[in-house]
Amino acid sequence: QVQLVESGGGLVQAGGALRLSCAASGRTISSYVMGWFRQAPGKERAFVAAFLWSGERPYYADAVKGRFTISGDNSNTVYLEMNNLKPEDTAVYYCAAKFPRFDGRPWYSPPYDYWGQGTQVTVSS
């Protein structure tokens, strides 16, 4: 079992920055793929970024590439550093984890097995 607790959301002006944190706990968490997703009002949940504890190159959605950075540290915390925020980044952000699957899909692909409760990010114009 994996538990995920997000924090760090809030209200920020366009062009500003926020850092989200996801405290992960559970057995063998270092074996899991960690991801961030977001869901804007009236839209489906969308992939944002994914990270491997092994240090391989993270993967980002095109919409955030160059502005967001996903990383982790040895306290089993995963971060999403968000810079140059835009109003369209407004959403509830979710941390997620999955055990790697060898099903022919890219390593960062859904489905994910565990989810946090979400944290609201609002970017004003």
N, C-alpha and C positions, 0 to 999 in steps of 0.2 A: 504494500500500500504506500502511496505517495501523497503527501499533503503539500499544498501550495498556498502561500499567503502573499498577496500583492499589497503594495503600498506605494505612495508617491504621486498619486494623481492630484489634479487640481485645475485651477483656472489660470490661464496664461495668455498674454497678448500675442498676436501673430508676430513671428520672428523670434519669439522667446524660446526657452528651453525648459525641459523637465527631465528628471530621471526617475524611472519606475524601478522598483525592487520586487523580487519574488523570492521569498524564503522557502526553500525546498527541504523537505525532510522525508525520511523513509529509507528502507534498506536499498543498498546498491544504487543510490541516486546518480552516482557518477556514470552509470551505464545507460542512462536515459538521454534521449534527445529532448532538449528544452526549447520551447517556442513561445512566441508572443503572437496573439491574435487581437483583433479589434472588431467591435460591432457598433456601427453608427445607427442612429434612429431610422427605422424603416428599412434597414439593409441587413443582408446576411453577414454572419461572422466571416471575417477575412484574415488570411495569413499575413503576418507582418515580418517576422524574422525567426530564425532558428539557430541553435547553438549546440555544439558538442563539447562535452567536458574534456575530450581528448585534445582539443586545441585546433582542430581542423577549421578551415575557413568557414565562417558563418554564412548563412544564406539570407537574402533580403528580398522582399517584394519590391517591384520596380517603383512603386509609389513612394517608398521611403529610402531607397538606396541613395547613399551619399549624405543623408540627414540623420539617420538613426544608426545606433551602434548597439549590438547585443554582446554581452560579456558575462563572465561568471568569476567567482572567487572561491577560495578554499573554505569559506563558511557556508557553502552550498546555497549561495545567493546568486540569482541571475538578475542582471540589470538590463534595462532598455534606456539608453541615453538618447534623448530626442532633441534635436536642434533645428533651428529655422522652422519652427512649427507653423502650420497653416490652418486656417479654419476647417478645412476638409479633413484634418487629423482628429477632429472632435469625435470621440467614441468612448465606449467602455472598453478598456484594455484588459485582456485575460492572459495569464500565464498558463502554460500547458506543458505536459510531459508525456512522452511515449517511449515504450521499450522498442528498440530498433527492430524493424521487420525486414525480412529478405524476400520481398514480394515483387521485385522488379521496379518498384517506384523509387523516385529520389528519396534520400534519407530524411529530408525535411517534410515530406508530404503527409497530410492527414491520412487516416484519423489519428488523433491523440487520445490517450487513455485517461489522463487526469487533468483536472482544471481547477484554477483558483476561482475566487468569488468575483473578481473583476474590480477595477478601479477606474473612476471617471476622469477623463481628460477633456477639458473644454478650452478651445482656442478662440479667442475673440478677435474680430477684425478691426 
